[in-house]
Amino acid sequence: PKRHYDSNKLIQDEVQFTFDDIGIEYKSERSLSRIKWSEVFKVYNSKSFFIIFISDRTVWIIPKKNLNSCDVIGIDNIIKTKIEKKKIITASY
């Protein structure tokens, strides 16, 4: 993973996520992507991360350490209301 990260400039960009009623927007200096809630493949909610699978092999990872507590609670609530319960996995790690 470290070698892949070091060789891929696209994944090194700082990104911004925007959550709304329609879905999630992923924005960086070089890319823009949007996915509807109904198209989210799966979500892992761990103690340290929100891991959002946009396909079976592609994920968006949001470190909770970069968020304030209100944002963590807000994202958690949005995920619980917008994504089917069977697609949400709450991890204990």
C-alpha positions as CSV (number, residue, x, y, z in Angstrom):
1,P,0.0,0.0,0.0
2,K,2.8,2.5,0.8
3,R,4.5,2.0,-2.6
4,H,1.1,2.4,-4.3
5,Y,0.4,5.6,-2.4
6,D,3.9,7.0,-3.2
7,S,3.6,6.3,-6.9
8,N,0.0,7.6,-7.4
9,K,-0.1,11.4,-7.2
10,L,-3.9,11.4,-7.6
11,I,-4.6,9.7,-4.3
12,Q,-2.1,12.1,-2.5
13,D,-4.3,15.1,-3.2
14,E,-6.2,16.7,-0.4
15,V,-9.9,16.0,-0.9
16,Q,-13.2,17.5,0.3
17,F,-16.4,15.5,0.9
18,T,-19.8,17.1,0.7
19,F,-22.8,15.2,2.1
20,D,-26.4,16.2,1.1
21,D,-29.8,14.6,0.6
22,I,-28.9,13.3,-2.8
23,G,-25.5,11.8,-2.1
24,I,-21.8,12.4,-1.6
25,E,-19.5,14.6,-3.6
26,Y,-15.8,13.9,-3.7
27,K,-13.7,16.8,-4.8
28,S,-9.9,17.3,-5.2
29,E,-7.7,19.5,-7.3
30,R,-7.7,17.0,-10.1
31,S,-11.0,15.2,-9.9
32,L,-14.7,15.6,-9.1
33,S,-17.0,12.7,-8.4
34,R,-20.6,12.4,-7.1
35,I,-22.5,9.3,-6.1
36,K,-26.1,8.9,-5.1
37,W,-27.0,7.3,-1.8
38,S,-28.8,4.5,-3.6
39,E,-25.5,3.7,-5.5
40,V,-23.3,3.3,-2.4
41,F,-22.1,-0.3,-2.3
42,K,-21.4,-0.5,1.4
43,V,-20.2,1.6,4.4
44,Y,-18.0,0.5,7.3
45,N,-18.2,2.8,10.3
46,S,-15.3,2.1,12.6
47,K,-13.9,4.0,15.6
48,S,-11.4,5.9,13.4
49,F,-12.9,6.0,9.9
50,F,-15.9,6.1,7.7
51,I,-15.1,3.8,4.8
52,I,-17.5,4.3,2.0
53,F,-17.4,1.6,-0.8
54,I,-18.5,3.1,-4.1
55,S,-18.0,-0.3,-5.7
56,D,-16.8,-3.6,-4.5
57,R,-13.1,-2.5,-4.9
58,T,-13.2,1.3,-4.7
59,V,-13.4,3.1,-1.4
60,W,-13.4,6.6,0.0
61,I,-11.8,6.7,3.4
62,I,-12.7,9.6,5.7
63,P,-10.5,9.8,8.9
64,K,-12.6,10.8,11.8
65,K,-9.6,12.5,13.4
66,N,-9.9,15.2,10.7
67,L,-13.5,16.0,11.7
68,N,-15.0,17.7,14.7
69,S,-17.4,15.7,16.9
70,C,-20.5,17.5,15.4
71,D,-19.4,16.5,11.8
72,V,-18.9,12.8,12.9
73,I,-22.3,12.7,14.5
74,G,-23.8,14.4,11.4
75,I,-22.2,12.0,8.9
76,D,-23.2,9.1,11.0
77,N,-26.8,10.3,11.1
78,I,-26.9,10.9,7.3
79,I,-25.5,7.4,6.6
80,K,-28.1,5.8,8.9
81,T,-31.0,7.6,7.2
82,K,-29.9,7.5,3.6
83,I,-28.3,4.1,3.2
84,E,-30.1,0.8,3.5
85,K,-29.4,-0.8,6.9
86,K,-28.0,-4.0,5.3
87,K,-25.3,-2.0,3.6
88,I,-24.0,-0.5,6.9
89,I,-21.4,-2.3,9.0
90,T,-20.4,-0.9,12.3
91,A,-17.0,-2.2,13.1
92,S,-15.6,-2.5,16.6
93,Y,-12.0,-1.6,15.6
